[in-house]
Amino acid sequence: MLEIVIIGSGNVAQHLIKAFKKSKKIKVVQVFARNKESISHLLPISKITSDYNNLKEVPVYFIAVSDNAVAQVSSQIPFSNKVVLHTSGSVAISDLDDKNIRGSFYPVQTFSKNKNIDFTKIPICIETEQETMYKTLDLIAHSISDIVYKITSQQRKALHLAAVFVNNFTNHLYKIGNDICIENQLDFEILKPLIQETANKIVNLSPNEAQTGPAKRNDTQTINSNLNFLTNENQKEIYKLLTKSIIDNGKKL
Amino acid sequence: MLEIVIIGSGNVAQHLIKAFKKSKKIKVVQVFARNKESISHLLPISKITSDYNNLKEVPVYFIAVSDNAVAQVSSQIPFSNKVVLHTSGSVAISDLDDKNIRGSFYPVQTFSKNKNIDFTKIPICIETEQETMYKTLDLIAHSISDIVYKITSQQRKALHLAAVFVNNFTNHLYKIGNDICIENQLDFEILKPLIQETANKIVNLSPNEAQTGPAKRNDTQTINSNLNFLTNENQKEIYKLLTKSIIDNGKKL
């Protein structure tokens, strides 16, 4: 079994620990956590360290910490010529300390505490500066997921950005929907089946095929009626910009 | 059994016909369709008419046609003092011909051709100008769905608008995600599990609790890096506006 160490104790680290536990090819021999208690429910306390000087020597290290801590953490690893992988969508692998072989292992998913998720269905995007290391990365990724992509730094940047649109920004649209419900004494529950179906639709249809609504139909009457209804200037601005974008896109088709 | 007639042959009409077929309390005695063939797979041709003069007399009529045709269709019904319900989110019930008892029966969902959907889980919002009619509307709605809300015209307007945000606009964000993938030779499949999970998250979390990403963290470095990556001015504008909206919202919390 390939031995690895995971540095971090947040959502991504915890979900990785759980996923690797089920793997027959990878063994998590140690986890670094500043606060040992935070992950003591996942593995024996003897396998957790909060001291870089006690870090075990293994062929592969995972850095699953917040983006702005990745570089600093990588320089704390007291070994060299190991494979060091971060799990961030937006950090360049060149930010990692170059005493080790740098790479990234990016699971394209949003993780919540206390919510189990089937890791086998999460796409993992792998990248390394040393071509010969892809075999190892591929082995690790396939040990927990069925979906593995080899990507470049540029592609990872693009993917992270696309994820901001489909995840962070989409959630903000849910928030606006929720706000409109609250303002009008409506139960947000009413919108949840629609939200689910909107996400389900694009499993089989392209987003262009799935597009509906007043902007798609260029239905000026409904658009104006919607705009008149809105009193919040921020919501109005978002409505106008996204409507214009849908209409412009329709012209290009 | 309560007898009804459905006018229309589009997605909503077809899904309603299928749903009422399973109901033991409602009987669809006739459907009006300009093109009989379009729904001949759903019921015997003898039950389909394309002539308003042949419309059967029943207590309740459904108008499930495109928004801008609702008013005109309602005036073609050759009866009066019947219950006439349209299924639109954005048409006022006062747009219906006042020779009949006007109301709306709004299933808050997006319907696709050839995609079956469990109607029992679709919230149906009912509204009528005559208070005594709610019992009938409630009976009809509950005959096909477990989730029924009595709402006002103003609330239906709000709901339709909220649906534009969480459905139409969300789908457009998927489209932008797809575009970014295409431009960078990435498979849009990579984003689909994330899209699903984004929708799943808000089943148990409020959109405010579920919000993540650089804007939520006010992570200026990542925001600027994302903006530098974008070359499409329209995408840039949408990125800026939604980021600003998330940041401003965070300040209010």
Interface residues (C-beta under 8 A of the other chain):
Chain A: D67 N68 S90 V108 Q109 T110 S112 K115 I117 K121 I122 P123 C125 I147 Y149 I151 Q154 Q155 K157 A158 L159 H160 L161 A162 A163 V164 F165 V166 N167 N168 F169 T170 N171 H172 L173 Y174 K175 I176 G177 N178 I180 C181 E183 N184 Q185 L186 D187 E189 I190 L191 K192 P193 L194 I195 Q196 E197 T198 A199 N200 K201 I202 V203 N204 L205 S206 P207 N208 A210 Q211 T212 G213 P214 A215 K216 D219 Q221 T222 S225 N226 F229 L230 N234 E237 I238 Y239 L241 L242 S245 I246 D248 N249
Chain B: D67 N68 S90 V108 Q109 T110 S112 K115 I117 K121 I122 P123 C125 I147 Y149 I151 Q154 Q155 K157 A158 L159 H160 L161 A162 A163 V164 F165 V166 N167 N168 F169 T170 N171 H172 L173 Y174 K175 I176 G177 N178 I180 C181 E183 N184 Q185 L186 D187 E189 I190 L191 K192 P193 L194 I195 Q196 E197 T198 A199 N200 K201 I202 V203 N204 L205 S206 P207 N208 A210 Q211 T212 G213 P214 A215 K216 D219 Q221 T222 S225 N226 F229 L230 N234 E237 I238 Y239 L241 L242 S245 I246 D248 N249
